[in-house]
């Protein structure tokens, strides 16, 4: 990680900063924005994957793609990112870095849960504050925040992850109104299951997962038009069907959904107890 300012080319382009760009949804956003003519600052923990993506986008679109290898949950990382991009005309922030956990909270390592809180919430707040300041000064900009289908109610067996996404969802809703007078568009993207490395890290078994390219495409299409976009038919269907239920009913339904995605954890626990 380096805080040295990224050098401008002779003809300064418009830039987007994409966090979590090494895989999944962040990578899909980077590809979609490169196709739209943006130059990109690619941010994630895994530098080699970022370099590979930068080379891919350079070859496909001629896109400038400096990489910034960093764990945004670590103190000082966002300040370094802001300093490194200080000379760039950044018009777009896509905050796609994040991870989830599943299972009973009391069985989870507290350190992992606090790390998720730092990345999913604290880093998102800091990114919005820093780049929001810059967007206000330049007279406009765009902020994309990753919410979730699980952000709208309590979710047993993913209680803390859902709570972090509820924070992001509420933040986006408020900022969209608050920042609109400065020409800044804010959107929350709330997909359901997506085919990324997220499920493996969260120890979930998911079926009918959405292609991350669909998430990026539908989110960018809705930017400036909606406060929240629900990419994919499953997210829309569950959103509409759960909305008619009281909150306790929503929790009961989503409990059954999570039981299906975490049933293997119970089987593994029972098997280990029999050994």
C-alpha angles and dihedrals in degrees: 000000000000131000093200108125115258108246120244121236118234093264104042111222129199112271137212124198111213119188121198087029098147095085147347121012096358091052090049091052090050091053093046093048093047088054088054092055101260123143109225142217104205115208129188143114097259109072098184092057090049092051091050091051092046090053091047093052092043090055096044101041108007086246123170105234117173111182128224114198110204146128101236092202090068120092114260096017096106093045087053091049091051091050093047092053097041094111095048125095094234112190100165136046118189109186100196100143113113145105140210141219131204139197131058112335094224090058093052126093107256091219091060092049092049090049089054090050091052095049100037097042117010095045092046091052092049092048092050091049097048099041092037088060090052094046091051090051093049093046100248149014146153132255123193116191125188112233122164144225084253094058096086102064143011114288118201112217089024097045098136097040090052089049091054090051091047086057091052092046093051092044091053093048092053096042093050090064096035096051099037094092088062093054093255118141118205126187135179115215112206111184127169121228111345127194099246139111087274094092093053093051092044091047093235131145107217130181129193091026118183123243108250089225088066090052092052095044097048093043094052090046090054095044109118091015105065140029093218130020123195105204117208132022096268094057091048093046095049091043093055096041095047093046091070092056127082113254094260088053091052090053091050093052095045089048089064091048091052091046088060093049094047101037090106089062090060092048091050091048092050092048092051091051090054094054 
